[in-house]
Amino acid sequence: MAIAHPQTRQFESFVRNLSYARKMVRAGQALEVLSPKGIDTADFYRAAWVQSIAALEHWVQEEVLRRVAEEAAKDDPDMPRKLRDYPLPLHCVEQVQRGDTTTAEVVAERVRQDIARQTLQNPDAIAKVMALVTDVKVWREGAKWVNRWNQYRTSYDEKRLRGQYVLLLRRRNQIAHDADLIDGDLKQRRPIGEPDVTDALNWIERIALALAYALEGDASKPPAHPIPAPALTENSEAQVEINQASTE
């Protein structure tokens, strides 16, 4: 059963980008049956893995920018601490004083420029940028949501959820930076199959949802609408780890 998705353009874009990755998986499956000469059908699975991570990173960036613009426009003293203390260059302050722009517009643009220079390729980077729009520890709160969706049959905490994402990132980096070649070998690549990448894509979606819900509120409080529990057990994480270990 699917978890209710946030109804924002940013998350809809994430879902659309993730669907591209799923289409790559289906294309790989179709070609695998045909066994065409000269084509490594596993490359479709590798491309899907890379695409899914890119989809999550893009969503994090766009979601933070949306929320920064909203928070800055409110001019609320209760805005998140990191955003309240966000430094602005003097020339930006002068632009506001001259009436050339507004404080909200200047802050949103400065954050956009700063984020564009960053990479969101690890849990710490994601937590840092999300701290601009929430004082909540997003990975810790996200882990609570994962457990809640699974009716507490799982026992994720911040460390385990971060670790799950690191495993996915590690394989993405092997694909993107090392051509997925086995260490010390210039020809042979690490094996990858449809079950591996499908499980990875499901985890990417689950992590994005957990972070999105963490931005919205406390997992210990009843949600406004019932949330159906997705299919996830402790064995699901173990299988990802087994698959990852088998490729290293």
C-alpha positions as a printed NumPy array, in Angstrom:
array([[  0.   ,   0.   ,   0.   ],
       [  1.278,   3.462,  -0.894],
       [  1.889,   6.267,   1.57 ],
       [  0.016,   9.49 ,   0.841],
       [  2.376,  11.797,  -1.066],
       [  2.793,  15.48 ,  -0.197],
       [  0.693,  17.53 ,  -2.601],
       [  3.397,  19.928,  -3.767],
       [  4.88 ,  20.588,  -7.186],
       [  8.285,  19.739,  -5.771],
       [  7.311,  16.268,  -4.604],
       [  5.31 ,  15.625,  -7.765],
       [  8.505,  16.372,  -9.689],
       [ 10.367,  13.854,  -7.515],
       [  7.748,  11.182,  -8.204],
       [  7.957,  11.906, -11.93 ],
       [ 11.759,  11.686, -11.929],
       [ 11.618,   8.443,  -9.952],
       [  9.153,   7.054, -12.497],
       [ 11.783,   7.649, -15.2  ],
       [ 14.129,   5.432, -13.207],
       [ 11.464,   2.728, -12.928],
       [ 10.967,   2.864, -16.698],
       [ 14.7  ,   2.242, -17.133],
       [ 14.334,  -0.863, -14.976],
       [ 11.466,  -2.145, -17.12 ],
       [ 13.472,  -1.449, -20.273],
       [ 16.374,  -3.439, -18.826],
       [ 14.069,  -6.333, -18.037],
       [ 12.654,  -6.339, -21.573],
       [ 16.083,  -6.285, -23.181],
       [ 17.378,  -8.935, -20.815],
       [ 14.911, -11.395, -22.341],
       [ 16.131, -10.575, -25.848],
       [ 19.823, -10.79 , -24.893],
       [ 20.974,  -8.359, -27.608],
       [ 24.62 ,  -8.602, -28.606],
       [ 26.841,  -5.666, -27.751],
       [ 24.468,  -4.25 , -25.124],
       [ 24.972,  -4.642, -21.4  ],
       [ 21.366,  -4.604, -20.234],
       [ 22.578,  -4.15 , -16.654],
       [ 23.509,  -0.59 , -17.635],
       [ 19.792,   0.241, -17.573],
       [ 19.711,  -0.816, -13.937],
       [ 22.803,   1.233, -13.169],
       [ 21.316,   4.279, -14.853],
       [ 18.116,   3.843, -12.849],
       [ 20.075,   3.74 ,  -9.587],
       [ 21.9  ,   6.985, -10.428],
       [ 18.671,   8.655, -11.591],
       [ 16.869,   7.817,  -8.36 ],
       [ 19.531,   9.444,  -6.172],
       [ 19.506,  12.511,  -8.424],
       [ 15.719,  12.678,  -8.075],
       [ 15.949,  12.769,  -4.282],
       [ 18.719,  15.372,  -4.239],
       [ 16.774,  17.588,  -6.647],
       [ 13.655,  17.325,  -4.482],
       [ 15.601,  18.283,  -1.33 ],
       [ 16.949,  21.385,  -3.05 ],
       [ 13.614,  22.515,  -4.482],
       [ 11.674,  21.765,  -1.288],
       [ 14.092,  23.778,   0.83 ],
       [ 13.975,  26.711,  -1.597],
       [ 10.169,  26.694,  -1.548],
       [ 10.055,  26.704,   2.229],
       [ 12.759,  29.371,   2.54 ],
       [ 10.743,  31.697,   0.319],
       [  7.598,  31.049,   2.365],
       [  9.336,  31.536,   5.722],
       [ 11.115,  34.717,   4.619],
       [  7.854,  36.187,   3.318],
       [  6.172,  35.636,   6.699],
       [  8.697,  37.8  ,   8.561],
       [  7.969,  35.643,  11.595],
       [ 10.32 ,  35.814,  14.616],
       [  9.603,  32.112,  15.214],
       [ 11.201,  31.064,  11.928],
       [ 13.83 ,  28.291,  12.131],
       [ 16.982,  29.425,  13.916],
       [ 19.357,  28.757,  11.007],
       [ 17.243,  30.868,   8.675],
       [ 16.804,  33.638,  11.236],
       [ 20.601,  33.846,  11.566],
       [ 21.287,  33.486,   7.843],
       [ 24.032,  35.953,   6.818],
       [ 23.421,  38.469,   4.033],
       [ 26.145,  40.485,   2.256],
       [ 25.98 ,  44.248,   2.746],
       [ 25.076,  44.912,  -0.893],
       [ 21.956,  42.76 ,  -0.442],
       [ 20.931,  44.805,   2.584],
       [ 21.475,  47.991,   0.575],
       [ 19.238,  46.686,  -2.205],
       [ 16.443,  46.187,   0.307],
       [ 16.983,  49.643,   1.833],
       [ 16.788,  51.262,  -1.614],
       [ 13.541,  49.457,  -2.271],
       [ 14.965,  47.563,  -5.243],
       [ 13.836,  44.251,  -3.761],
       [ 12.339,  42.73 ,  -0.637],
       [ 14.042,  40.915,   2.214],
       [ 12.165,  37.724,   1.29 ],
       [ 13.361,  37.891,  -2.316],
       [ 16.968,  38.574,  -1.308],
       [ 17.062,  35.715,   1.207],
       [ 15.475,  33.264,  -1.252],
       [ 17.963,  34.187,  -3.976],
       [ 20.982,  33.982,  -1.672],
       [ 19.939,  30.558,  -0.429],
       [ 19.409,  29.417,  -4.015],
       [ 22.938,  30.509,  -4.917],
       [ 24.42 ,  28.829,  -1.85 ],
       [ 22.588,  25.542,  -2.424],
       [ 23.622,  25.527,  -6.091],
       [ 27.258,  25.403,  -4.95 ],
       [ 26.658,  22.483,  -2.601],
       [ 26.329,  18.76 ,  -3.169],
       [ 23.584,  16.971,  -1.282],
       [ 25.271,  13.607,  -1.542],
       [ 25.292,  12.547,   2.085],
       [ 22.908,  12.588,   5.055],
       [ 24.809,  15.384,   6.825],
       [ 24.493,  17.702,   3.815],
       [ 20.764,  17.029,   3.586],
       [ 20.292,  17.663,   7.307],
       [ 22.302,  20.891,   7.092],
       [ 20.293,  22.396,   4.259],
       [ 16.968,  21.29 ,   5.748],
       [ 17.936,  23.015,   9.004],
       [ 17.189,  26.281,   7.192],
       [ 13.494,  25.432,   7.182],
       [ 12.989,  23.35 ,  10.322],
       [ 14.497,  22.949,  13.765],
       [ 13.513,  19.263,  13.702],
       [ 16.259,  16.645,  13.363],
       [ 14.936,  15.333,  10.06 ],
       [ 16.709,  11.952,   9.985],
       [ 15.652,  11.147,  13.531],
       [ 12.065,  12.196,  12.868],
       [ 12.075,  10.429,   9.504],
       [ 13.065,   7.167,  11.179],
       [ 10.054,   7.512,  13.477],
       [  7.771,   7.834,  10.472],
       [  9.23 ,   4.691,   8.89 ],
       [  8.491,   2.757,  12.08 ],
       [  5.002,   4.213,  12.318],
       [  4.143,   3.279,   8.735],
       [  5.198,  -0.27 ,   9.536],
       [  3.086,  -0.418,  12.683],
       [  6.305,  -0.498,  14.726],
       [  7.393,  -3.871,  13.363],
       [ 10.687,  -2.089,  12.582],
       [ 12.962,  -0.211,  14.942],
       [ 14.735,   2.388,  12.845],
       [ 16.557,   5.256,  14.48 ],
       [ 18.481,   8.169,  13.   ],
       [ 21.702,   6.177,  12.64 ],
       [ 20.078,   3.242,  10.852],
       [ 18.102,   5.389,   8.425],
       [ 21.186,   7.432,   7.604],
       [ 23.111,   4.184,   7.149],
       [ 20.509,   2.896,   4.734],
       [ 20.92 ,   5.986,   2.58 ],
       [ 24.717,   5.745,   2.746],
       [ 24.522,   2.208,   1.327],
       [ 22.493,   3.488,  -1.618],
       [ 24.883,   6.39 ,  -2.143],
       [ 27.898,   4.093,  -2.025],
       [ 26.653,   2.027,  -4.952],
       [ 25.638,   5.148,  -6.855],
       [ 29.164,   6.479,  -6.458],
       [ 30.64 ,   3.186,  -7.645],
       [ 28.489,   3.438, -10.762],
       [ 28.957,   7.133, -11.434],
       [ 32.637,   7.511, -10.512],
       [ 34.162,   4.062, -11.054],
       [ 32.034,   2.774, -13.969],
       [ 30.891,   0.108, -11.46 ],
       [ 34.142,  -1.773, -12.063],
       [ 35.275,  -4.28 ,  -9.464],
       [ 38.19 ,  -2.886,  -7.476],
       [ 41.468,  -3.662,  -9.215],
       [ 39.753,  -4.778, -12.434],
       [ 39.505,  -2.654, -15.574],
       [ 36.971,  -4.842, -17.364],
       [ 34.676,  -6.702, -14.999],
       [ 31.785,  -4.834, -13.438],
       [ 29.903,  -5.535, -10.243],
       [ 26.793,  -7.614, -10.845],
       [ 23.427,  -5.892, -10.615],
       [ 19.918,  -7.159, -11.259],
       [ 16.322,  -6.009, -11.315],
       [ 15.615,  -7.013,  -7.675],
       [ 18.617,  -4.987,  -6.462],
       [ 17.653,  -1.781,  -8.215],
       [ 13.916,  -2.113,  -7.559],
       [ 14.615,  -2.446,  -3.85 ],
       [ 16.935,   0.577,  -4.051],
       [ 14.285,   2.687,  -5.801],
       [ 11.692,   1.701,  -3.223],
       [ 14.068,   2.77 ,  -0.476],
       [ 14.775,   6.106,  -2.161],
       [ 11.044,   6.796,  -2.338],
       [ 10.579,   5.714,   1.275],
       [ 13.422,   7.952,   2.491],
       [ 12.121,  10.957,   0.553],
       [  8.675,  10.432,   2.064],
       [ 10.137,  10.076,   5.557],
       [ 12.041,  13.352,   5.179],
       [  8.991,  15.093,   3.743],
       [  6.84 ,  13.979,   6.663],
       [  9.592,  14.947,   9.105],
       [  9.422,  18.49 ,   7.748],
       [  5.696,  18.577,   8.458],
       [  5.446,  17.415,  12.033],
       [  5.916,  15.055,  14.939],
       [  5.545,  11.338,  14.181],
       [  4.418,  10.717,  17.744],
       [  1.241,  12.734,  17.15 ],
       [ -1.785,  11.365,  15.268],
       [ -1.765,  12.439,  11.605],
       [ -4.597,  14.513,  10.192],
       [ -5.535,  11.576,   7.931],
       [ -4.863,   7.845,   8.377],
       [ -1.631,   6.722,   6.699],
       [ -1.595,   3.202,   5.248],
       [  1.484,   1.203,   6.164],
       [  3.85 ,   0.238,   3.312],
       [  5.318,  -3.218,   2.984],
       [  8.585,  -3.093,   4.892],
       [ 10.177,  -5.405,   7.408],
       [ 13.54 ,  -5.66 ,   9.079],
       [ 14.452,  -8.252,   6.443],
       [ 14.035,  -5.623,   3.745],
       [ 16.977,  -3.654,   5.107],
       [ 18.965,  -6.825,   5.621],
       [ 18.412,  -7.792,   1.997],
       [ 19.715,  -4.432,   0.79 ],
       [ 22.818,  -4.917,   2.923],
       [ 23.295,  -8.446,   1.609],
       [ 22.912,  -7.255,  -1.977],
       [ 25.345,  -4.418,  -1.327],
       [ 27.903,  -6.686,   0.3  ],
       [ 27.731,  -9.124,  -2.58 ],
       [ 28.809,  -6.376,  -4.991],
       [ 31.821,  -5.156,  -3.064]])
